[in-house]
Amino acid sequence: MQPEIILKMEGICKSFPGVRALDNVDFVLRKGEIHALMGENGAGKSTLIKIITGVYQKDAGQIYLEGRPVNFRSPQDAQNMGIGTVFQEIALCPNLTVAENMFIGRSRDAFVNWKQMNQRAAEMLDSLGIPASPTQELASCSIAVQQMIAIARAVDMDCRILILDEPTSSLDEDETKKLFALMRELKARGVGIIFITHFIDQVYEISDTITVLRNGQLIGEYPTAELSQIELVSKMMGKALSDISAIKKHEPPQTDESVPVFAAKNLSSAAGVRPFDFAIRKGEVNGFAGLLGSGRSESVRAIFAADKVTGGEVRVNGQMVKIKSPLDAMKQGIGYLPEDRKVDGIIDELSVRDNIILALQVLKGFFKPLSRKQAEEFADQYIELLDIKTPSLDTPIKSLSGGNQQKVILARWLLTHPMYLILDEPTRGIDVGTKVEIQKLVLKLAAEGMSLTFISSEIDEMLRVCSRLIVMKDREIVGELSGADLTEQNVMQLIAQGGE
């Protein structure tokens, strides 16, 4: 007998200006089911969840809750219908007690019955096996326990559907086990759980069903036991195992193999990436491959010290150096184009000229400002070199297209003449023509002797430009591929199997 369907979504569509975020997507959640919602960045997972929780309104399609047609008009509306959500960033108040966090905003009485509230919280915590006291300050609880308290708050609000968005991203293995025990307890009570994570091993440990989205479209729904890890990776990436494209190989220039230009040993950071070793030689293009959330961006942020470095040693051209900040990295000849250009890259109110000269000005020091003439000469030089389309040097960078914004950030780092340049998703969200230009530029810079690390969500793009790939899964390196072994199939197998 099939479990009762709690939530059914049919033909859901959602568009934003210039983007079709969801295109005729179906989704089904059953009573007492843990359902993993999987997909790479831009697949449509967040949009679907925001429609379920009332943050967004669907453009088309129908939603049924326990067989009745519904339309979630606001988050409060969804909450009133029994839908609870716990996001990656815990939305609780650390200065309040556990009980206060569980019941805040839910009493309409003028006066709070503290004894009754604490007693009810104690019963709830005990029934779910959460190791916390109702009267202790939330800040004194571990992140895992705070996560469980957020779940308890959602469950106590007559929750029939619980959405967990990356709940294990900040948890260690023991804490994750405790969270999974709580999820199994809720499953046994008949709660339907939607589980979003980038940790594939966890999907197979806890989920009953997997739904895969890609580019806003439904790829399929599968019983977890019937879908292998490598098939899941293939469906998420849109690459059939037999579809190995003919990739033109670019061999790195012959270099001195004795001393890497940059080498790290047991490097770690506060962002949670596990200690790793890494080296790159002159004229080499290597890359970190892996699904979103695998730790590839955290690894290069550790190299550049964009996140606080917590351990390890670094050598530049064989000499031990200390890199504790981005400025330290820049002084050692390292440049870094970040994954999110809008948040970490461009300064949108500044002009194209000022964005281009920014890194060089930081290196010189703000007490030694570039003259207006120098700034304009540098900007003109790189606008011509990279064919940046801008009305003028004074145009605010926010007015440019995504591709031209990306070229401006590239110009910023090229102006510092780095020996080693890290490019994290340099072609994301830009047109095909500009992508090709950036790929060619990467290979040209390598041929001239620059060392580059290139990260992309698209495996075929990585294969075009990289001579060596470091494959990551669950925040640790699981393998390395080069030469004849550098194929899409081998990359996907390492991602799926973790090098086993």
ZAMARZA-216721 format. One record per residue (C-alpha): chain; residue in three letters; residue number from 1; x, z, y. Coordinates in Angstrom, 3 decimals, padded with zeros to 6 digits. Example, Ala and Ser with C-alpha at 12.3 -4.5 7.8 and 13.67 -1.06 7.14 Angstrom:
BEGIN
(rec A,ALA,1,(012.300,007.800,-004.500));
(rec A,SER,2,(013.670,007.140,-001.060));
% end
This chain:
BEGIN
(rec A,MET,1,(000.000,000.000,000.000));
(rec A,GLN,2,(001.371,-001.048,003.398));
(rec A,PRO,3,(001.885,001.768,005.952));
(rec A,GLU,4,(-000.611,001.847,008.802));
(rec A,ILE,5,(000.376,-000.266,011.830));
(rec A,ILE,6,(000.663,001.831,014.992));
(rec A,LEU,7,(001.872,-000.809,017.456));
(rec A,LYS,8,(001.393,-004.559,017.277));
(rec A,MET,9,(002.626,-006.979,019.931));
(rec A,GLU,10,(001.719,-010.673,019.743));
(rec A,GLY,11,(003.073,-013.579,021.791));
(rec A,ILE,12,(004.653,-011.388,024.483));
(rec A,CYS,13,(006.116,-013.368,027.394));
(rec A,LYS,14,(007.920,-012.119,030.473));
(rec A,SER,15,(009.714,-014.100,033.151));
(rec A,PHE,16,(011.770,-013.190,036.187));
(rec A,PRO,17,(012.940,-015.642,038.878));
(rec A,GLY,18,(014.985,-018.227,037.005));
(rec A,VAL,19,(014.969,-016.282,033.731));
(rec A,ARG,20,(012.651,-016.347,030.712));
(rec A,ALA,21,(013.357,-012.808,029.442));
(rec A,LEU,22,(010.827,-012.873,026.567));
(rec A,ASP,23,(009.376,-016.018,025.035));
(rec A,ASN,24,(006.413,-015.567,022.659));
(rec A,VAL,25,(007.812,-012.427,020.971));
(rec A,ASP,26,(005.989,-010.551,018.195));
(rec A,PHE,27,(006.798,-006.960,017.206));
(rec A,VAL,28,(005.202,-004.558,014.720));
(rec A,LEU,29,(005.804,-000.811,014.302));
(rec A,ARG,30,(004.309,001.135,011.396));
(rec A,LYS,31,(003.451,004.808,010.923));
(rec A,GLY,32,(006.430,006.787,009.609));
(rec A,GLU,33,(008.858,003.891,010.110));
(rec A,ILE,34,(012.283,003.837,011.765));
(rec A,HIS,35,(012.512,000.326,013.193));
(rec A,ALA,36,(015.836,-000.917,014.593));
(rec A,LEU,37,(015.564,-003.359,017.498));
(rec A,MET,38,(018.744,-005.428,017.531));
(rec A,GLY,39,(020.243,-008.106,019.740));
(rec A,GLU,40,(023.209,-008.835,021.966));
(rec A,ASN,41,(023.260,-008.444,025.741));
(rec A,GLY,42,(020.459,-010.530,027.274));
(rec A,ALA,43,(018.508,-010.718,024.006));
(rec A,GLY,44,(015.391,-009.160,025.562));
(rec A,LYS,45,(015.449,-005.675,023.997));
(rec A,SER,46,(015.296,-003.776,027.283));
(rec A,THR,47,(012.519,-005.984,028.639));
(rec A,LEU,48,(010.411,-005.476,025.504));
(rec A,ILE,49,(010.894,-001.700,025.688));
(rec A,LYS,50,(009.993,-001.662,029.383));
(rec A,ILE,51,(006.749,-003.475,028.578));
(rec A,ILE,52,(005.935,-000.922,025.854));
(rec A,THR,53,(006.662,001.948,028.253));
(rec A,GLY,54,(004.727,000.471,031.183));
(rec A,VAL,55,(007.702,-000.194,033.431));
(rec A,TYR,56,(007.038,-003.964,033.323));
(rec A,GLN,57,(003.764,-005.822,032.930));
(rec A,LYS,58,(003.702,-008.686,030.413));
(rec A,ASP,59,(002.952,-012.196,031.659));
(rec A,ALA,60,(001.188,-013.219,028.450));
(rec A,GLY,61,(000.405,-011.920,024.984));
(rec A,GLN,62,(-001.514,-008.995,023.558));
(rec A,ILE,63,(-000.640,-005.404,022.646));
(rec A,TYR,64,(-002.595,-003.352,020.092));
(rec A,LEU,65,(-002.245,000.411,019.672));
(rec A,GLU,66,(-003.692,001.541,016.350));
(rec A,GLY,67,(-005.810,-001.611,016.294));
(rec A,ARG,68,(-007.180,-001.319,019.837));
(rec A,PRO,69,(-006.080,-003.763,022.584));
(rec A,VAL,70,(-004.199,-001.916,025.322));
(rec A,ASN,71,(-002.218,-002.638,028.461));
(rec A,PHE,72,(000.350,-000.086,029.603));
(rec A,ARG,73,(000.046,-000.169,033.395));
(rec A,SER,74,(002.636,002.524,034.158));
(rec A,PRO,75,(005.068,004.854,032.372));
(rec A,GLN,76,(002.519,007.668,032.796));
(rec A,ASP,77,(-000.127,005.452,031.205));
(rec A,ALA,78,(002.120,004.797,028.193));
(rec A,GLN,79,(002.996,008.482,027.933));
(rec A,ASN,80,(-000.695,009.433,027.961));
(rec A,MET,81,(-001.219,007.054,025.033));
(rec A,GLY,82,(001.408,008.824,022.962));
(rec A,ILE,83,(004.565,006.846,023.666));
(rec A,GLY,84,(007.687,008.927,024.240));
(rec A,THR,85,(011.056,007.549,025.310));
(rec A,VAL,86,(014.529,009.073,025.251));
(rec A,PHE,87,(017.107,006.998,027.082));
(rec A,GLN,88,(020.884,006.931,026.720));
(rec A,GLU,89,(021.223,008.880,029.982));
(rec A,ILE,90,(019.412,012.160,029.379));
(rec A,ALA,91,(016.811,012.640,032.130));
(rec A,LEU,92,(016.699,016.440,032.098));
(rec A,CYS,93,(017.672,019.172,034.566));
(rec A,PRO,94,(020.844,020.981,033.438));
(rec A,ASN,95,(020.268,023.934,035.804));
(rec A,LEU,96,(016.890,024.796,034.206));
(rec A,THR,97,(016.263,026.528,030.898));
(rec A,VAL,98,(015.512,024.697,027.668));
(rec A,ALA,99,(011.830,025.682,027.837));
(rec A,GLU,100,(011.541,024.677,031.504));
(rec A,ASN,101,(012.931,021.243,030.650));
(rec A,MET,102,(010.476,020.860,027.788));
(rec A,PHE,103,(007.433,021.663,029.925));
(rec A,ILE,104,(008.415,020.648,033.464));
(rec A,GLY,105,(005.753,018.613,035.213));
(rec A,ARG,106,(003.159,019.205,032.487));
(rec A,SER,107,(001.266,022.231,033.735));
(rec A,ARG,108,(-001.538,021.830,036.259));
(rec A,ASP,109,(-001.972,025.570,036.710));
(rec A,ALA,110,(-000.870,027.193,039.939));
(rec A,PHE,111,(000.955,029.890,037.997));
(rec A,VAL,112,(003.190,029.495,034.953));
(rec A,ASN,113,(002.686,031.751,031.940));
(rec A,TRP,114,(006.403,032.140,031.191));
(rec A,LYS,115,(005.897,034.165,028.007));
(rec A,GLN,116,(003.517,031.599,026.573));
(rec A,MET,117,(005.772,028.690,027.582));
(rec A,ASN,118,(008.855,030.255,025.992));
(rec A,GLN,119,(006.928,031.094,022.831));
(rec A,ARG,120,(005.611,027.535,022.526));
(rec A,ALA,121,(009.101,026.126,023.123));
(rec A,ALA,122,(010.554,028.474,020.461));
(rec A,GLU,123,(007.974,027.277,017.932));
(rec A,MET,124,(008.754,023.650,018.701));
(rec A,LEU,125,(012.525,024.132,018.519));
(rec A,ASP,126,(012.194,026.021,015.237));
(rec A,SER,127,(009.880,023.447,013.647));
(rec A,LEU,128,(012.326,020.648,014.459));
(rec A,GLY,129,(015.431,022.632,013.517));
(rec A,ILE,130,(016.979,022.424,016.995));
(rec A,PRO,131,(019.688,025.093,017.480));
(rec A,ALA,132,(018.763,026.290,020.975));
(rec A,SER,133,(017.030,029.221,022.633));
(rec A,PRO,134,(014.105,028.603,025.011));
(rec A,THR,135,(015.669,030.792,027.701));
(rec A,GLN,136,(019.232,029.432,027.684));
(rec A,GLU,137,(020.334,027.121,030.459));
(rec A,LEU,138,(020.288,023.493,029.347));
(rec A,ALA,139,(023.827,022.941,030.687));
(rec A,SER,140,(025.127,025.358,028.038));
(rec A,CYS,141,(023.862,023.078,025.244));
(rec A,SER,142,(025.933,020.267,023.723));
(rec A,ILE,143,(025.017,016.668,024.542));
(rec A,ALA,144,(023.560,016.315,021.026));
(rec A,VAL,145,(021.306,019.348,021.459));
(rec A,GLN,146,(020.228,018.096,024.906));
(rec A,GLN,147,(019.320,014.804,023.253));
(rec A,MET,148,(017.250,016.661,020.658));
(rec A,ILE,149,(015.511,018.699,023.374));
(rec A,ALA,150,(014.587,015.455,025.149));
(rec A,ILE,151,(013.112,014.254,021.846));
(rec A,ALA,152,(011.267,017.566,021.369));
(rec A,ARG,153,(009.771,017.163,024.853));
(rec A,ALA,154,(008.547,013.670,023.966));
(rec A,VAL,155,(007.209,014.733,020.558));
(rec A,ASP,156,(005.310,017.723,021.971));
(rec A,MET,157,(003.336,015.372,024.193));
(rec A,ASP,158,(001.268,014.122,021.204));
(rec A,CYS,159,(003.857,011.449,020.575));
(rec A,ARG,160,(002.873,008.744,018.093));
(rec A,ILE,161,(005.665,006.358,019.009));
(rec A,LEU,162,(009.180,007.499,019.878));
(rec A,ILE,163,(011.665,005.090,021.481));
(rec A,LEU,164,(015.326,006.074,021.197));
(rec A,ASP,165,(017.569,003.917,023.384));
(rec A,GLU,166,(021.242,004.312,022.380));
(rec A,PRO,167,(020.764,008.008,021.489));
(rec A,THR,168,(024.103,008.291,019.656));
(rec A,SER,169,(026.356,006.660,022.249));
(rec A,SER,170,(027.745,010.030,023.429));
(rec A,LEU,171,(027.616,011.859,020.080));
(rec A,ASP,172,(030.297,012.510,017.507));
(rec A,GLU,173,(029.709,012.054,013.755));
(rec A,ASP,174,(028.413,015.584,013.079));
(rec A,GLU,175,(026.088,015.454,016.078));
(rec A,THR,176,(024.796,012.066,014.965));
(rec A,LYS,177,(023.993,013.508,011.518));
(rec A,LYS,178,(021.937,016.274,013.146));
(rec A,LEU,179,(020.055,013.725,015.244));
(rec A,PHE,180,(019.351,011.595,012.158));
(rec A,ALA,181,(018.020,014.669,010.337));
(rec A,LEU,182,(015.589,015.187,013.238));
(rec A,MET,183,(014.574,011.518,013.120));
(rec A,ARG,184,(013.855,011.798,009.391));
(rec A,GLU,185,(011.746,014.907,010.023));
(rec A,LEU,186,(009.686,013.026,012.624));
(rec A,LYS,187,(009.380,010.049,010.280));
(rec A,ALA,188,(007.956,012.352,007.605));
(rec A,ARG,189,(005.358,013.522,010.144));
(rec A,GLY,190,(004.222,009.917,010.610));
(rec A,VAL,191,(005.874,009.199,013.973));
(rec A,GLY,192,(006.893,005.548,014.396));
(rec A,ILE,193,(010.430,005.345,015.816));
(rec A,ILE,194,(011.990,002.377,017.622));
(rec A,PHE,195,(015.770,002.759,017.390));
(rec A,ILE,196,(018.073,000.776,019.670));
(rec A,THR,197,(021.806,000.952,019.001));
(rec A,HIS,198,(024.941,-001.165,018.876));
(rec A,PHE,199,(026.324,000.763,015.902));
(rec A,ILE,200,(025.553,-001.422,012.902));
(rec A,ASP,201,(026.529,001.197,010.298));
(rec A,GLN,202,(023.979,003.587,011.812));
(rec A,VAL,203,(021.259,000.950,011.578));
(rec A,TYR,204,(021.834,000.717,007.835));
(rec A,GLU,205,(022.032,004.479,007.443));
(rec A,ILE,206,(018.758,005.376,009.167));
(rec A,SER,207,(016.417,002.392,009.630));
(rec A,ASP,208,(013.724,000.949,007.360));
(rec A,THR,209,(013.185,-002.310,009.229));
(rec A,ILE,210,(015.203,-004.514,011.588));
(rec A,THR,211,(013.854,-006.874,014.239));
(rec A,VAL,212,(016.371,-009.268,015.794));
(rec A,LEU,213,(015.968,-010.816,019.252));
(rec A,ARG,214,(018.240,-013.466,020.730));
(rec A,ASN,215,(017.984,-015.078,024.165));
(rec A,GLY,216,(014.480,-013.692,024.652));
(rec A,GLN,217,(013.144,-015.055,021.375));
(rec A,LEU,218,(012.202,-013.439,018.082));
(rec A,ILE,219,(014.641,-014.368,015.322));
(rec A,GLY,220,(012.824,-012.358,012.678));
(rec A,GLU,221,(011.776,-009.040,011.155));
(rec A,TYR,222,(013.577,-007.935,007.979));
(rec A,PRO,223,(013.528,-004.954,005.588));
(rec A,THR,224,(016.891,-003.299,006.189));
(rec A,ALA,225,(017.674,-003.209,002.458));
(rec A,GLU,226,(017.251,-006.993,002.221));
(rec A,LEU,227,(019.456,-008.030,005.171));
(rec A,SER,228,(023.219,-007.815,004.724));
(rec A,GLN,229,(025.400,-006.722,007.624));
(rec A,ILE,230,(027.054,-010.114,007.918));
(rec A,GLU,231,(023.633,-011.826,007.982));
(rec A,LEU,232,(022.562,-009.447,010.740));
(rec A,VAL,233,(025.661,-010.253,012.810));
(rec A,SER,234,(025.070,-013.957,012.225));
(rec A,LYS,235,(021.448,-013.748,013.404));
(rec A,MET,236,(022.377,-011.716,016.488));
(rec A,MET,237,(025.106,-014.154,017.490));
(rec A,GLY,238,(023.284,-017.314,016.510));
(rec A,LYS,239,(026.094,-018.538,014.293));
(rec A,ALA,240,(025.354,-019.595,010.735));
(rec A,LEU,241,(028.246,-018.785,008.414));
(rec A,SER,242,(028.550,-022.460,007.494));
(rec A,ASP,243,(028.449,-023.541,011.131));
(rec A,ILE,244,(032.159,-023.326,011.879));
(rec A,SER,245,(032.718,-025.519,014.888));
(rec A,ALA,246,(035.807,-027.672,015.200));
(rec A,ILE,247,(037.841,-025.725,017.736));
(rec A,LYS,248,(040.873,-027.213,019.375));
(rec A,LYS,249,(043.772,-024.851,018.777));
(rec A,HIS,250,(045.965,-023.872,021.688));
(rec A,GLU,251,(049.308,-022.500,020.556));
(rec A,PRO,252,(050.923,-019.938,022.852));
(rec A,PRO,253,(054.267,-020.937,024.337));
(rec A,GLN,254,(057.433,-019.907,022.527));
(rec A,THR,255,(058.394,-016.521,023.922));
(rec A,ASP,256,(060.871,-013.730,023.372));
(rec A,GLU,257,(059.290,-011.887,020.431));
(rec A,SER,258,(061.411,-008.755,020.839));
(rec A,VAL,259,(059.764,-006.984,023.800));
(rec A,PRO,260,(056.061,-007.168,024.739));
(rec A,VAL,261,(055.276,-007.315,028.449));
(rec A,PHE,262,(052.767,-004.521,027.843));
(rec A,ALA,263,(052.469,-002.142,024.885));
(rec A,ALA,264,(050.359,000.963,024.318));
(rec A,LYS,265,(050.459,003.502,021.504));
(rec A,ASN,266,(047.575,005.879,020.652));
(rec A,LEU,267,(045.896,005.029,023.965));
(rec A,SER,268,(042.579,006.810,024.551));
(rec A,SER,269,(040.217,007.460,027.449));
(rec A,ALA,270,(037.328,009.646,028.499));
(rec A,ALA,271,(034.960,006.738,027.744));
(rec A,GLY,272,(035.161,007.580,024.036));
(rec A,VAL,273,(037.197,004.706,022.620));
(rec A,ARG,274,(039.235,005.933,019.665));
(rec A,PRO,275,(043.049,006.016,020.052));
(rec A,PHE,276,(044.471,002.518,019.566));
(rec A,ASP,277,(047.735,000.590,019.608));
(rec A,PHE,278,(047.985,-002.646,021.561));
(rec A,ALA,279,(050.665,-005.122,022.665));
(rec A,ILE,280,(050.774,-008.492,024.386));
(rec A,ARG,281,(053.715,-010.862,024.900));
(rec A,LYS,282,(054.601,-013.223,027.701));
(rec A,GLY,283,(052.401,-016.310,027.802));
(rec A,GLU,284,(050.006,-014.996,025.144));
(rec A,VAL,285,(046.211,-015.086,025.396));
(rec A,ASN,286,(044.664,-012.486,023.133));
(rec A,GLY,287,(041.195,-010.993,023.076));
(rec A,PHE,288,(039.046,-008.079,021.988));
(rec A,ALA,289,(036.122,-009.302,019.879));
(rec A,GLY,290,(033.084,-007.326,018.778));
(rec A,LEU,291,(029.429,-006.803,019.503));
(rec A,LEU,292,(028.275,-005.222,022.744));
(rec A,GLY,293,(029.023,-001.502,022.478));
(rec A,SER,294,(031.898,-001.996,020.017));
(rec A,GLY,295,(034.426,-000.588,022.487));
(rec A,ARG,296,(036.008,-003.837,023.641));
(rec A,SER,297,(035.365,-003.167,027.354));
(rec A,GLU,298,(036.299,000.512,027.040));
(rec A,SER,299,(039.629,-000.546,025.503));
(rec A,VAL,300,(040.663,-002.783,028.396));
(rec A,ARG,301,(039.388,-000.240,030.909));
(rec A,ALA,302,(041.775,002.247,029.246));
(rec A,ILE,303,(044.638,-000.248,029.592));
(rec A,PHE,304,(043.901,-000.604,033.316));
(rec A,ALA,305,(043.114,003.152,033.656));
(rec A,ALA,306,(039.702,002.267,035.089));
(rec A,ASP,307,(038.450,005.171,032.935));
(rec A,LYS,308,(040.364,008.448,032.833));
(rec A,VAL,309,(043.260,008.124,030.371));
(rec A,THR,310,(043.263,011.078,027.958));
(rec A,GLY,311,(046.221,010.262,025.713));
(rec A,GLY,312,(048.844,007.814,024.547));
(rec A,GLU,313,(051.968,006.215,025.938));
(rec A,VAL,314,(052.510,002.896,027.694));
(rec A,ARG,315,(055.542,000.617,028.002));
(rec A,VAL,316,(055.927,-002.291,030.418));
(rec A,ASN,317,(058.710,-004.711,029.471));
(rec A,GLY,318,(060.013,-002.050,027.104));
(rec A,GLN,319,(060.209,000.719,029.716));
(rec A,MET,320,(058.036,003.827,029.446));
(rec A,VAL,321,(055.665,004.109,032.425));
(rec A,LYS,322,(052.757,006.311,033.459));
(rec A,ILE,323,(049.499,004.515,034.249));
(rec A,LYS,324,(046.916,007.092,035.277));
(rec A,SER,325,(044.941,005.044,037.820));
(rec A,PRO,326,(044.094,001.414,038.602));
(rec A,LEU,327,(046.614,001.518,041.459));
(rec A,ASP,328,(049.330,002.535,038.960));
(rec A,ALA,329,(048.312,-000.437,036.794));
(rec A,MET,330,(048.382,-002.821,039.759));
(rec A,LYS,331,(051.863,-001.643,040.728));
(rec A,GLN,332,(052.996,-002.527,037.189));
(rec A,GLY,333,(051.693,-006.089,037.612));
(rec A,ILE,334,(048.369,-005.712,035.816));
(rec A,GLY,335,(045.119,-007.225,037.098));
(rec A,TYR,336,(041.578,-006.603,035.823));
(rec A,LEU,337,(038.409,-008.652,036.276));
(rec A,PRO,338,(035.608,-006.248,035.235));
(rec A,GLU,339,(032.659,-006.956,032.966));
(rec A,ASP,340,(030.006,-006.382,035.636));
(rec A,ARG,341,(031.085,-008.319,038.725));
(rec A,LYS,342,(028.123,-007.129,040.807));
(rec A,VAL,343,(028.782,-003.420,040.192));
(rec A,ASP,344,(032.569,-003.245,039.758));
(rec A,GLY,345,(033.816,-006.552,041.173));
(rec A,ILE,346,(032.440,-007.894,044.404));
(rec A,ILE,347,(031.821,-005.935,047.583));
(rec A,ASP,348,(028.721,-007.879,048.503));
(rec A,GLU,349,(028.586,-007.145,052.246));
(rec A,LEU,350,(032.184,-008.270,052.792));
(rec A,SER,351,(033.162,-011.871,053.444));
(rec A,VAL,352,(034.706,-014.234,050.912));
(rec A,ARG,353,(038.033,-013.853,052.744));
(rec A,ASP,354,(037.990,-010.054,052.605));
(rec A,ASN,355,(037.031,-010.026,048.941));
(rec A,ILE,356,(039.930,-012.353,048.096));
(rec A,ILE,357,(042.611,-010.307,049.892));
(rec A,LEU,358,(041.305,-006.904,048.778));
(rec A,ALA,359,(043.679,-006.231,045.835));
(rec A,LEU,360,(046.749,-007.459,047.749));
(rec A,GLN,361,(045.828,-005.265,050.706));
(rec A,VAL,362,(045.499,-002.238,048.392));
(rec A,LEU,363,(048.962,-002.917,046.995));
(rec A,LYS,364,(050.465,-003.247,050.472));
(rec A,GLY,365,(048.674,-000.121,051.678));
(rec A,PHE,366,(046.025,000.085,054.363));
(rec A,PHE,367,(048.593,001.114,056.961));
(rec A,LYS,368,(050.174,-002.342,056.554));
(rec A,PRO,369,(047.205,-004.631,057.121));
(rec A,LEU,370,(047.460,-008.354,056.578));
(rec A,SER,371,(047.125,-010.305,059.794));
(rec A,ARG,372,(044.028,-012.418,060.292));
(rec A,LYS,373,(046.208,-015.540,060.029));
(rec A,GLN,374,(047.765,-014.410,056.728));
(rec A,ALA,375,(044.371,-013.476,055.304));
(rec A,GLU,376,(042.899,-016.856,056.180));
(rec A,GLU,377,(045.897,-018.733,054.770));
(rec A,PHE,378,(045.682,-016.855,051.458));
(rec A,ALA,379,(041.925,-017.335,051.268));
(rec A,ASP,380,(042.141,-021.063,052.063));
(rec A,GLN,381,(044.863,-021.502,049.431));
(rec A,TYR,382,(042.804,-019.982,046.611));
(rec A,ILE,383,(039.497,-021.477,047.697));
(rec A,GLU,384,(041.168,-024.874,047.307));
(rec A,LEU,385,(042.991,-023.920,044.087));
(rec A,LEU,386,(039.840,-022.672,042.339));
(rec A,ASP,387,(037.415,-025.052,044.071));
(rec A,ILE,388,(035.285,-022.191,045.401));
(rec A,LYS,389,(032.106,-023.481,047.021));
(rec A,THR,390,(031.472,-021.485,050.202));
(rec A,PRO,391,(030.188,-022.474,053.650));
(rec A,SER,392,(033.066,-020.596,055.307));
(rec A,LEU,393,(035.638,-017.829,054.859));
(rec A,ASP,394,(033.311,-015.481,056.744));
(rec A,THR,395,(030.326,-016.050,054.444));
(rec A,PRO,396,(029.236,-012.791,052.739));
(rec A,ILE,397,(030.142,-013.061,049.061));
(rec A,LYS,398,(026.617,-012.029,048.056));
(rec A,SER,399,(025.415,-015.427,049.358));
(rec A,LEU,400,(027.503,-017.334,046.781));
(rec A,SER,401,(026.398,-018.381,043.302));
(rec A,GLY,402,(027.462,-016.241,040.333));
(rec A,GLY,403,(030.120,-018.733,039.309));
(rec A,ASN,404,(031.663,-018.845,042.761));
(rec A,GLN,405,(031.585,-015.042,043.017));
(rec A,GLN,406,(033.514,-014.924,039.749));
(rec A,LYS,407,(036.078,-017.382,041.114));
(rec A,VAL,408,(036.536,-015.183,044.201));
(rec A,ILE,409,(037.376,-012.183,041.990));
(rec A,LEU,410,(039.796,-014.359,040.022));
(rec A,ALA,411,(041.390,-015.437,043.304));
(rec A,ARG,412,(041.731,-011.782,044.292));
(rec A,TRP,413,(043.877,-011.047,041.258));
(rec A,LEU,414,(045.835,-014.302,041.242));
(rec A,LEU,415,(046.875,-013.547,044.810));
(rec A,THR,416,(048.723,-010.452,043.517));
(rec A,HIS,417,(050.691,-012.640,041.042));
(rec A,PRO,418,(050.108,-010.342,038.042));
(rec A,MET,419,(052.278,-010.606,034.954));
(rec A,TYR,420,(049.295,-009.485,032.848));
(rec A,LEU,421,(045.653,-010.276,033.660));
(rec A,ILE,422,(042.625,-008.805,031.857));
(rec A,LEU,423,(039.424,-010.877,032.026));
(rec A,ASP,424,(036.298,-009.104,030.738));
(rec A,GLU,425,(033.376,-011.542,030.394));
(rec A,PRO,426,(034.728,-013.910,033.085));
(rec A,THR,427,(032.196,-016.627,032.206));
(rec A,ARG,428,(029.028,-014.556,031.762));
(rec A,GLY,429,(026.039,-015.812,033.715));
(rec A,ILE,430,(027.694,-018.924,035.116));
(rec A,ASP,431,(027.086,-022.601,034.524));
(rec A,VAL,432,(028.753,-024.601,031.769));
(rec A,GLY,433,(030.948,-026.598,034.144));
(rec A,THR,434,(032.419,-023.490,035.748));
(rec A,LYS,435,(032.929,-021.942,032.303));
(rec A,VAL,436,(035.086,-024.883,031.288));
(rec A,GLU,437,(037.063,-024.642,034.547));
(rec A,ILE,438,(037.816,-020.955,033.910));
(rec A,GLN,439,(038.817,-021.614,030.283));
(rec A,LYS,440,(041.220,-024.350,031.403));
(rec A,LEU,441,(042.630,-022.075,034.099));
(rec A,VAL,442,(043.294,-019.325,031.531));
(rec A,LEU,443,(045.274,-021.733,029.343));
(rec A,LYS,444,(047.143,-023.108,032.375));
(rec A,LEU,445,(048.158,-019.607,033.506));
(rec A,ALA,446,(049.358,-018.772,029.995));
(rec A,ALA,447,(051.414,-021.974,029.873));
(rec A,GLU,448,(053.054,-020.839,033.124));
(rec A,GLY,449,(054.032,-017.541,031.500));
(rec A,MET,450,(051.234,-015.155,032.442));
(rec A,SER,451,(049.880,-012.869,029.696));
(rec A,LEU,452,(046.087,-012.649,029.487));
(rec A,THR,453,(043.477,-010.678,027.574));
(rec A,PHE,454,(040.162,-012.517,027.403));
(rec A,ILE,455,(036.833,-010.964,026.362));
(rec A,SER,456,(033.612,-012.894,025.807));
(rec A,SER,457,(030.359,-012.351,023.910));
(rec A,GLU,458,(030.671,-015.951,022.707));
(rec A,ILE,459,(032.966,-016.235,019.705));
(rec A,ASP,460,(033.511,-019.979,020.084));
(rec A,GLU,461,(034.760,-019.408,023.636));
(rec A,MET,462,(037.198,-016.739,022.411));
(rec A,LEU,463,(038.477,-019.120,019.738));
(rec A,ARG,464,(039.070,-021.822,022.342));
(rec A,VAL,465,(041.376,-019.761,024.505));
(rec A,CYS,466,(042.841,-016.962,022.344));
(rec A,SER,467,(045.700,-017.230,019.876));
(rec A,ARG,468,(045.044,-013.698,018.557));
(rec A,LEU,469,(041.864,-011.625,018.308));
(rec A,ILE,470,(041.628,-007.860,017.931));
(rec A,VAL,471,(038.277,-007.118,016.285));
(rec A,MET,472,(036.400,-003.913,017.143));
(rec A,LYS,473,(033.453,-002.076,015.675));
(rec A,ASP,474,(032.038,001.338,016.576));
(rec A,ARG,475,(034.774,001.920,019.205));
(rec A,GLU,476,(037.752,001.370,016.934));
(rec A,ILE,477,(039.929,-001.576,015.914));
(rec A,VAL,478,(038.971,-002.818,012.445));
(rec A,GLY,479,(041.267,-005.827,012.173));
(rec A,GLU,480,(043.346,-008.513,013.821));
(rec A,LEU,481,(043.200,-012.282,013.324));
(rec A,SER,482,(045.576,-015.092,014.259));
(rec A,GLY,483,(046.699,-018.519,013.067));
(rec A,ALA,484,(044.664,-020.059,010.253));
(rec A,ASP,485,(042.708,-016.795,009.823));
(rec A,LEU,486,(041.237,-017.135,013.312));
(rec A,THR,487,(037.757,-018.451,012.417));
(rec A,GLU,488,(034.200,-017.508,013.326));
(rec A,GLN,489,(033.446,-016.533,009.754));
(rec A,ASN,490,(036.396,-014.133,009.560));
(rec A,VAL,491,(035.508,-012.562,012.909));
(rec A,MET,492,(031.896,-011.979,011.841));
(rec A,GLN,493,(032.945,-010.602,008.468));
(rec A,LEU,494,(035.249,-008.069,010.131));
(rec A,ILE,495,(032.510,-007.047,012.575));
(rec A,ALA,496,(029.993,-006.659,009.740));
(rec A,GLN,497,(032.217,-004.979,007.179));
(rec A,GLY,498,(034.595,-003.072,009.421));
(rec A,GLY,499,(037.687,-004.440,007.734));
(rec A,GLU,500,(036.727,-002.989,004.340));
% end
